[in-house]
Amino acid sequence: MTKENPKRTSIIILITIIISDFLMIALQSQIVITSEPNDFTKNWQNPPIPITLDAYIFSIDNPTGFSSGRERAKIREFGPYSYR
């Protein structure tokens, strides 16, 4: 095995930091935030289609018997829990 050169590692880290700083400056100059509502913000505040999230939770009632391979899993379902 060979040890990595610490000077090389330091240079790579320094270059990465410099590039990321330039990238952040370039991105921040392109981002424009306005207080006027546009189509995107109107659709975000009042979506044209209803958005719902249904979640199901499953529980294994016999985890030790199932993990040892002696029993089949006894699964219990909870839900749906709906968010609208």
N, C-alpha and C positions, 0 to 999 in steps of 0.2 A: 504494500500500500504506500502511496505517496501522500505527503501532506500538501495541502493547498497553500499557495503563496499568500501570506496575509496582505502584502502590498497590492497584489492583484485583486483580492477580495475588496479591499478598501476603495480601490479605483472604481470597481463595478458598482459598489454601493453609492459612491459619490455621483457617478454618471446617472444612475437611476433616480436619485433625488433631484438632480438638476433637470432631467427630462420631465419628471412628474411636475415640478414647479412650472416649467414652461407650458406644459399641457394644461394645468389648472388656470393659468393666466389666459391662455387662448380660449378655453371654454367659457370662462367668466366674461370675456369680452363679447362672446356670441349670445349670451343669455340676456333676454330682455324681459323684465317683469313690469307689467302695466296693471293699473287698477281698473281699467275698463274691461267689462266682461266681453269675452269673445265666444265663438261657437264651442270651443273646447270646454271652457269653464261652465257655460250654460248646460252642456250635456253632462258634465261631471256632477253639477249640483242637482239637476233633474234629468236622470237618464231616460231616454226615449223608450227603453224596454225595461220591464221589471227585473231587478237583480235579486236573486235569492240564493241562499247557501243552505244546503241540507247536509247535516253531519250525522253519521252513525258511529257509535262506539261499540266495540266488541270486547267481551271479557272472557277469559278462559277460566272456568270454574275449578278445574283440577290441574293446576300447573305442575305439581310434583309428579303425579301419575303420568301425565302427558310427556314431560321432559325425560322421565326415566324409560319411556317406551312401553310401559305396561298397559296403558289405557289410551283410548281415543280421546281427543279433545272434546270437552263439553263446553260449547261456546254459547254465550248469552249475548243477545243484541239489545242495545239501548238506542232509542231514537225513533224517528229522525228528530234532531234538534234543528229547527229552522230559523234562519235569520233573513229578514226581509227589509 
